């Protein structure tokens, strides 16, 4: 059985949690939102005053908010006058969008579960393990056949980009030696993240509620034993402080994050969201993937804890159990869940028992 290097893309053949000046999340959200403002679909439209709920952990002094001012000025040339509202709490941004206080919103895919379930389900736990797989899933989402699934209750997906692999951080690297080590340990879980809570329960760990702003400090201060986050958080949230000399990061990705944008269809010109999605994919995807791989590579080698092939299979089996539990609970969109199973099995089919099993919609 061939070995899989999960960090280098997997296959023998081949959440954002923080931002600071120059950071990946800032750059990608900025560029993606900018793409909405530079499409020719707006050329013949009258001036529209529109608001954007923008999640930026640093707030109005953050790089996303500051740099977006240039884009809002440029947007006047295409007939849109944006009022950008910066939020340090992603939940509040989502709430304001839900109550139609904003015309557009930019946040993580996990948060989009409440607006466009199909798109938000892309970020499911263990759904994808490599950037190649994530790129494939996003390309499928951009096909004409998938377009109806990107609209729900008048809200349409206007852009999507990769947000990074999610890894398990442990204050004591010995706790990554086996799944049994998690029993009784505390793990930081973001509020309302049902999949993370299910993960903790099945692993026998104790879930501790946290927010985007608090889970990093909780890990660094020793209030929890584990936290899972993209590699970007290593520096952005200073999680290296919590790792210290004893901590480690399992090199098996628990899933992939995405950055997503939504708009209310009736508040923008016809065709706006689709043209935006296409532009983001064509112009930003290569750079985004390069940045993500760069953040993975930037973590010092001493912190990585290699997960052996035997343990990889055990992790994979646990994730199958979690996803099936959430399938039964109708937590994810079943169409996206089965699609991601097909993508996984196309890459790792001969090595994953689930591919011939009846979980998540049956064999593929």
Secondary structure in CASP SS format (residue, H / E / C, confidence):
PFRMAT SS
TARGET T0000
AUTHOR 0000-0000-0000
METHOD secondary structure of the structure
MODEL  1
X C 1.00
X C 1.00
X C 1.00
X C 1.00
X C 1.00
X H 1.00
X H 1.00
X H 1.00
X C 1.00
X C 1.00
X C 1.00
X C 1.00
X C 1.00
X C 1.00
X C 1.00
X C 1.00
X C 1.00
X C 1.00
X C 1.00
X C 1.00
X C 1.00
X C 1.00
X C 1.00
X H 1.00
X H 1.00
X H 1.00
X H 1.00
X H 1.00
X H 1.00
X H 1.00
X H 1.00
X H 1.00
X H 1.00
X H 1.00
X H 1.00
X H 1.00
X C 1.00
X C 1.00
X C 1.00
X H 1.00
X H 1.00
X H 1.00
X C 1.00
X C 1.00
X C 1.00
X C 1.00
X C 1.00
X E 1.00
X E 1.00
X E 1.00
X E 1.00
X E 1.00
X E 1.00
X E 1.00
X E 1.00
X C 1.00
X C 1.00
X C 1.00
X H 1.00
X H 1.00
X H 1.00
X C 1.00
X H 1.00
X H 1.00
X H 1.00
X H 1.00
X H 1.00
X H 1.00
X H 1.00
X H 1.00
X H 1.00
X H 1.00
X H 1.00
X H 1.00
X H 1.00
X H 1.00
X H 1.00
X H 1.00
X C 1.00
X E 1.00
X E 1.00
X E 1.00
X E 1.00
X E 1.00
X E 1.00
X E 1.00
X E 1.00
X C 1.00
X C 1.00
X H 1.00
X H 1.00
X H 1.00
X H 1.00
X H 1.00
X H 1.00
X H 1.00
X H 1.00
X H 1.00
X C 1.00
X C 1.00
X C 1.00
X C 1.00
X C 1.00
X E 1.00
X E 1.00
X E 1.00
X E 1.00
X E 1.00
X C 1.00
X C 1.00
X H 1.00
X H 1.00
X H 1.00
X H 1.00
X C 1.00
X C 1.00
X H 1.00
X H 1.00
X H 1.00
X H 1.00
X H 1.00
X H 1.00
X H 1.00
X C 1.00
X C 1.00
X C 1.00
X C 1.00
X C 1.00
X C 1.00
X C 1.00
X H 1.00
X H 1.00
X H 1.00
X H 1.00
X H 1.00
X H 1.00
X H 1.00
X H 1.00
X H 1.00
X H 1.00
X H 1.00
X C 1.00
X C 1.00
X H 1.00
X H 1.00
X H 1.00
X H 1.00
X H 1.00
X H 1.00
X H 1.00
X E 1.00
X E 1.00
X C 1.00
X C 1.00
X E 1.00
X E 1.00
X E 1.00
X E 1.00
X E 1.00
X E 1.00
X E 1.00
X E 1.00
X E 1.00
X E 1.00
X E 1.00
X E 1.00
X E 1.00
X E 1.00
X E 1.00
X E 1.00
X C 1.00
X C 1.00
X H 1.00
X H 1.00
X H 1.00
X H 1.00
X C 1.00
X C 1.00
X H 1.00
X H 1.00
X H 1.00
X H 1.00
X C 1.00
X C 1.00
X C 1.00
X E 1.00
X E 1.00
X E 1.00
X E 1.00
X E 1.00
X C 1.00
X C 1.00
X C 1.00
X H 1.00
X H 1.00
X H 1.00
X H 1.00
X H 1.00
X H 1.00
X H 1.00
X H 1.00
X H 1.00
X H 1.00
X C 1.00
X C 1.00
X E 1.00
X E 1.00
X E 1.00
X E 1.00
X E 1.00
X C 1.00
X C 1.00
X C 1.00
X C 1.00
X H 1.00
X H 1.00
X H 1.00
X H 1.00
X H 1.00
X H 1.00
X C 1.00
X C 1.00
X C 1.00
X C 1.00
X C 1.00
X E 1.00
X E 1.00
X E 1.00
X E 1.00
X E 1.00
X C 1.00
X C 1.00
X H 1.00
X H 1.00
X H 1.00
X H 1.00
X C 1.00
X C 1.00
X C 1.00
X H 1.00
X H 1.00
X H 1.00
X H 1.00
X C 1.00
X C 1.00
X C 1.00
X C 1.00
X E 1.00
X E 1.00
X E 1.00
X C 1.00
X C 1.00
X C 1.00
X C 1.00
X E 1.00
X E 1.00
X E 1.00
X E 1.00
X E 1.00
X E 1.00
X E 1.00
X E 1.00
X E 1.00
X E 1.00
X H 1.00
X H 1.00
X H 1.00
X C 1.00
X C 1.00
X C 1.00
X C 1.00
X H 1.00
X H 1.00
X H 1.00
X H 1.00
X H 1.00
X H 1.00
X H 1.00
X H 1.00
X H 1.00
X H 1.00
X H 1.00
X H 1.00
X H 1.00
X H 1.00
X H 1.00
X H 1.00
X H 1.00
X H 1.00
X H 1.00
X H 1.00
X H 1.00
X H 1.00
X H 1.00
X H 1.00
X H 1.00
X H 1.00
X H 1.00
X C 1.00
X C 1.00
X H 1.00
X H 1.00
X H 1.00
X E 1.00
X E 1.00
X C 1.00
X C 1.00
X C 1.00
X H 1.00
X H 1.00
X H 1.00
X H 1.00
X H 1.00
X H 1.00
X H 1.00
X H 1.00
X H 1.00
X H 1.00
X H 1.00
X H 1.00
X H 1.00
X H 1.00
X H 1.00
X H 1.00
X H 1.00
X H 1.00
X H 1.00
X H 1.00
X C 1.00
X C 1.00
X C 1.00
X C 1.00
X C 1.00
X H 1.00
X H 1.00
X H 1.00
X H 1.00
X H 1.00
X H 1.00
X H 1.00
X H 1.00
X H 1.00
X H 1.00
X H 1.00
X H 1.00
X H 1.00
X H 1.00
X H 1.00
X H 1.00
X H 1.00
X H 1.00
X C 1.00
X H 1.00
X H 1.00
X H 1.00
X H 1.00
X C 1.00
X C 1.00
X H 1.00
X H 1.00
X H 1.00
X C 1.00
X C 1.00
X C 1.00
END
